[in-house]
Amino acid sequence: MTTLQRKPVNPVGHLTAEDIEAIGRELDAIRDEIIDSRGERDAAYIRRVIKVQRWLELGSRGVLLFSILPPAWLVGTAGLSVAKILENMEIGHNVMHGQWDWMRDPKIHSTTWEWDNASPSEQWKHSHNELHHTYTNVIGRDNDLGYGIMRVDEDQRWHPIHLGQPVWNFVNACFFEYGIAAYDLELGRNLATKKRRSSPQFKARAKQVLRKIGRQVTKDYVLHPLLSGPSFLHTIAANATANLVRNLWTHSVIMCGHFPKGVETFERSSIVGETRGEWYLRQMLGSANISGSRLIHIMTGNLSFQIEHHLFPDLPSNRYQEIAPRIQDLFQRYGLTYTSGPLPKQVASAWAKVFRLALPNRRTAPGTPLPAPEREPVGVG
């Protein structure tokens, strides 16, 4: 995995500036078409998904009242795991992207939705919508790429500490909702100096996260278990298992979106003066899809269409499958690689990269020139 600008063969070297802007215009047209056609079938879709998710969660928690019985524990835990995945992926993530704001329904709006997660929606929207989607796969700007705890590119300097990155990536996967909360707080940067640690802004955001974590812990590990009476401990175990399943699933889906083989990364200098067409092109090359059934698409929050999502993050998620063939055709016509594969293959590819980049780079062959050090442009921090 080497930044696109340092590859021996540039995968977009055959494109002219006119080609790139033509791609941008074509994508703008697709977006405008979907915006103009949004309507009742889209609104009915998200309302149906929310209804199914809420009944599934309610039913599962009802079954867990009797979780002292093994069959009830298994059924309730499985149902709650699916309900939590649906709430986080297809509902929460997409609602907070503003995909359904056009409905003008205050109950399904990006400004009012609070999800079943340790990270407060307000902070998540900043780190995800504003930063990640703006600086997709730009080394040093997109913290979603490795979450600031991993080496994600061969051009990054290797240190012995990177040998442990498979371990802490797995730990992060198990406690992913808390890892995201810490990531949204930018803990590494804000705890580095006394000035940042004592900043009123940081303290306020930290208190907001702690309050949200307190509510989540109370709901899953105090309130619902108490309602279960004799099944108290079994319900705690069920809720912990459901959260673990949700965390592992979410982490896997997100890893598949930006880390498998075939996904490109970019230097910071490459986005200086970036045009709309160039931004679109970066989303196309910096994302990967997951192939599969309709069920897979729903359970991934339609992030199985990560390429389409990154091109159009505010379009209704149920439309990504509809436009995917047109996006694939666009890739083919301009000689670009549309990276996609089944979930097991993409997960294995992403993890293989985690392990490979935990090690020092292979020695270059004699006579092979080393890449020049990247120069950071003025004004890009």
N, C-alpha and C positions, 0 to 999 in steps of 0.2 A: 504494500500500500504506500505509494509515493504520491505527493501532491502532483496534480495534473501538470503544473508548470515545469516540473523537473523530469517528467517522463521522457525517455529517449524518443518515443513516438507519441506525439500529442494526439489524443483521440478526437480532438475537434480542429486539428490543424487544417483539415480540408475545407472548413467552413469560412466563407468570407464574412465581413462585417454586414454586408447586405443580407446574406443567408440568415444570420443570427437575428437581425431585426425582423426579417420575414417570419421566422419562427415565432417571435414575440407577437406579431400582428395576428397570426393564425390562432395562437393560444388566447389572445384577447377576445377574438371573435367567438371561440368556443365558450369562454367564460360568460360573455354577454348573452349568448344564446340560452345558457342554462339559467342565468339570473332572470331573464325575461319569461322563462317557462315554469318557474317555481309556482307551486299552487297547492290545491287541496290534497293531491295524492302524497305530496311531500310532508305536509302537515299531519296527515293521517298516519303516515309511516312513523314519525317520531313519537306521536301520541300513543300509537299501538305498542311501540317498543318500551316506552315508559310504563305503560299499564302492565305489560307482561312482566317487566322487571320488578315492579312493586308487588304484584301478586305472588311472584316467585319468592321474593324475599320474605313477605308476610307468611306465606305457606311454610317455607323452610324454617323460619323462626318458631312457628307454631308446632311443627314436628319436633323441633329441638327441645320443647318443653318436656318431652319424654325421652330425651337423649340418653338417659340411663340404660335404655334398651338398645342394644347394638344396631338392629335394623333401622330404628329411628335416627340414631346418630349418623349412620352412613347416608341415609336419604336426606336428612336435614343439612348435613355438611356439604354434600354434593350440590344441593339446590342453592344453598347460600353462597357457595363458591362461584357458581354460574351467575347468580344475581349480582354479586360484587363486581365480577368482570364486566357484565353488561352495563352496570351503572358507571364504572370508570371509563370504559372504552367507547362504547357506541353512544352513550348518553353524555356523561360529564365532559369528557374531552371535547366532543363535537359541539355541545351547547356552549361551552366556554370559548370556543373559537368564533362564536357569533353566527354559526351556520343556520340557526333558526330565529335569529333576531327579527327577520323580515315578517314573521308571523305576528309580531307585536303582542305576544302572550307573555305577561310578566312572570308566569310560572316556568317558562321555558326560554329564558333570556340570559345572555352572557353576563349581564350586570347583576343578576339576582341569584344565579345558581351557585349552590355550595355543595360540593361532592363528598362522597364517602371516602375520604382520604386524609392523611395527616397534613398535607400541604394546603394552606388556605388558598382558595381559588384566586384571590386578588394577586398573591405573590406568584402563583403558578402561571397566570396569564401574562405577567411581565416576563418571566424567564423563558417561557415557552413561545407564546405568540409573538412577542416583540423582539426577543433576542434570537432564539433558535431559528425561527422561520425567516428572520432577516439575514442571519449569517450562516445559513446552512452549510455545514461541513467545512467551514473556514477555520483552519488550525489557529488556536489562540483567541478566537472570537465566539465560536459555537461551543459552549460548555456541555451541550448534550452529547457531543462527540467524546465519549469517555468520561463524562461527568467530572472532569478535572482530577480524576484519580488514576487515569490510565495513560499509557503511551499508546497513541493511536496512529502514528505514522512513522515510517522508517527514517525520515529525515529529522525526527525529534531525537535529541541527544539521549542515549541510553545510560541509565544508572542502575547499580545493583538492586536498588529498591524495587525496580520494575519486575524483578523475578517473582514477586509476590502478587502481581496483578490478577492472575487467574483466581487466587484465593479471595481477594477483596472484591473482585467482580461478582463472585458467587455469593459472598456475604451481602453485598449490595442488592443482589437479586432477591434474596430471602427477605430483606427488610426494605424493599424498594420504596414503599410510600414514605418511610422516614428518611431514606437517602435523598429522595426528591425534595422533601421539606428542607433538609440541610443544604442541598444544592441551590434551592430558591433563595436561601439566606446568604449564599456565597460565604459559607463559614470559613473556608480556607483563607480567603482574602480579608474578611472582616475580623478574624481573630488574630491576624498576623501582627498587628500593631495596637498599642494601647489606645491611640487616638481613634482607630476604627472600632475597637471593642467598646469604647465609652461613648460612641456616637449616639445621640438621641434617636436618630432614624433606625439604626441597627437594633437598638434596645427595643424600640416599639415593634419592629418586625419580628424580633425574637419572641416577645411576649405574645404576639398574635399567633405564632406557630405553636407555642406551648399551650395556649388556650385551646387551639384546635386539636392538638394531640390529646389534651385532657378530655375533651368531649368525646373523641373517638374511643379512648380507653374506657371511659365510663360506660358508653353505650355497649361496647362489645364484651367487656370483661367484668362489668359490675351490674348494670341494669338488667340486661337480658338474662344473664345467669341467675340473678336473684329471682326473676320471674319463673325460672325453671324449678325452683324449690329443691327437691331431692336430686335433680339432675344438674345442680349448680356447676360442679367440676367438669362434668361431661360437656356442658354447654360452653364453658370457657375453652375447653380443648377443641370443640367444633369451630368456634369463632376464630381461634388462633390458626387452625388448619385452613379455614376458608380464606383468611387474610394471606397466609403463606402461598396458597394456590394462586390467588389473584396477583400477588407480587411477582411470583415466578413467571406467570403467563405474560403479564404486562412487560416485564423486563425483556423477555424473549422476543415479543412482538416489536418492541422499540429497537432492540439490537438488530433485528432483521431489516429494519427500515434504513439504516445508515452505516452498517458495518460489514456486510458480507462482501465476498469477492466480487469485483466489478464496479463497486461504488467508488467514486472519486473524492479526493479531498483537495483543498485549495489553499494557496498562500494568502496571507492578509493583503499583500500588495495587489493581488489580482482583482479586488473588489473596489479599488479606488476609481471613481468615475464610472462605475458600472451602469450600463444602460438597462432598460427594462428587458430587452431581449436577452442580454447577458445574465440577468438575474434568473430569468426563466431557464436558460440553459444550465445554470448551476444547480437549480432544483432538479432538473432532468437527470443530470449526471451524478448528483449527490444523494440519490434515493434509490431504494430497491423495493420490489413488490414481493408478495407471497401469493402463489397460486393455490387454488383450492375451491371448495364448495361454497355455496351461499352461507352455510352455517359458519364456516371459517371466517368469511368476510364480516359477518355480524359480530362474532366473538372477538375479532380484532378491532372492532370499531371502524371497520372498513379501512384501517391502516394497512391492510393487505394490499391496498392501492395507494401505497405511500408516495409513489411518483405523482399520481394525480392529486393526492392531498397536498403535497408541497407546491404544486403548481397553483392550486386553487383551494387554500386552506379554509375559506369561508363559504364554500359551496356545500349544500346538503350532502351528507356522507352517502346517502342512498343513490346518488347520481354518479359516483365515481366508477362503478362497474359499467354504467351506460356509456361513459365517454372514453373508457380505457382503450377500446379498439381504435378510436380516432387518434389517441395519443401514440399508440404503438405504430400506427401508419405514419405519423409524423416522424418518429424516430427512424423508421425504415427509409423514408424518402430522403432524409438528410444524413444517412449513413451513421447513425448513432446506435449504441447498444442499450436496449431496454432490459435492464437487469431484473429477473424474476425467477422464482423457483418455489418448490413445495416448502412448507414450514420446517420439516426436519433438515432438509438440505441447507436452508438459509441459516438456521440456528447453528448447525455444525460449522458452516463457513465462518460465521461471526466469531464463534468460540475458537476456531483454529487461528484466526487473526489475533485474538487476545493472547493466546499462548505464544504465537510466533513473535509478536512484538514485545513480549516479556523478556525475550532473549536479545543479545546484541545482534546487530546486522551481520549477515554472512560477509566474509571478506570479499572485497571486489577483486576481480581478476587483474593480473598485472597489466598496466597500461590503460586501465579504465579510469577516465577522469572522475574525480569526486564532484558532487553537486556543489555549486557555489552557495555560500551562506546567504540566507534570505535577508534582504534589507527591508526594514519596516519604514513605510512612508510616514512623513510628518503628519500628525493629526490622527493617526489610526492607533488607538491604544489597545 
